[in-house]
Amino acid sequence: MRVAQNVLINNAKINAPYLSGDLRTSIWWQFDKIQQWIVIVWSPLPYSRRREYENYKHPQRRYYLWRAYSEHIPEIKQTILTSLAEKLK
């Protein structure tokens, strides 16, 4: 699971808009408090959500979190399946 988390985080950082670097360095993950198998990748910065959906200066940088996930779905699925198979052995 850590590999899938690292893939998401690294690609979100690559896709994120870059001015001062604060947004990129603030992206991290946590497990959902209720369902421990859900991983949440996010940034605590107040403008991070706005940059996900709106960026007039660099529109190609919008959806940086979504693209980090959607561009790597097969890799993430394979990683999760492999780690589950190892745990079930």
N, C-alpha and C positions, 0 to 999 in steps of 0.2 A: 504494500500500500504506500510505503514511503516513496517508492519510485514514481508512482502515479502523482503523488502530491508534488514532488519535485518537478515533474514535467509540467504540471499546471502552473506552478509558481514561476518557474523560469520563463515559460512562454508568456505569461501575463506580464512579467517585467519587461520582456523584449517588446511586446506589443504596446505597452503603456506610453502615453505622451511623456516627453522628457523636456523639462525646462530647468528645474533645479535638481532633479533626481529624487526629490522627496517622495513622490508617488511610487516610483519603482522600489525604493528601499522600504516602503511601508507595507508592501503586499506580503501577506502571510496567510497561514491556514490554521484552522482549528476543527476539532471534531464537534459535531452537533451535540448539544447537551442531553437531548432526549434519545436520539438514535445515534449511538456511537459509531455506526458504520458510515455515516454521512460526513463528508469532508467539506468544509466551507472555506473557500479562498476569497479573501477580501482585503480591503485597506481601511484603516480607521480614520483616514484623513477626510475632512468634511466635503471636499470637492471631488473625491474619488468616484462617487456614484454619478455625479454630474458629468465627469469626463468619460464615463462608460457610455453614456447615451448622447452626449452633446459635446462637440468640439468644433467650433467654427474656424479656428486658425489651422488646425490639422485634422480634417474630417477622416482621413485614412486611419487615424489612431483611435477612432471610436470603437466601442465594443472590444476593448483589449482583454477583458476577462472572458467574454463569450468566445472570442476567437482562440484564446489559449485552450479552451475546452474543445470546441468544435473541430479544430484542425488536427486534434490528436485523439479522437474518439477510439479508433482501433487500437492504438498503442496503450491507452489507458485501460480499455476493456481487457486486453491481453494480460496486462500487468495484474489487474485485479483477479482474473481467473487463475493465473499462475500462483498468486499468493494464497488464494482460497484452496487450490488443489494441494499445496504444500501443507496447509494447516489441517486438512482432512486426512492426511496420510497417517 
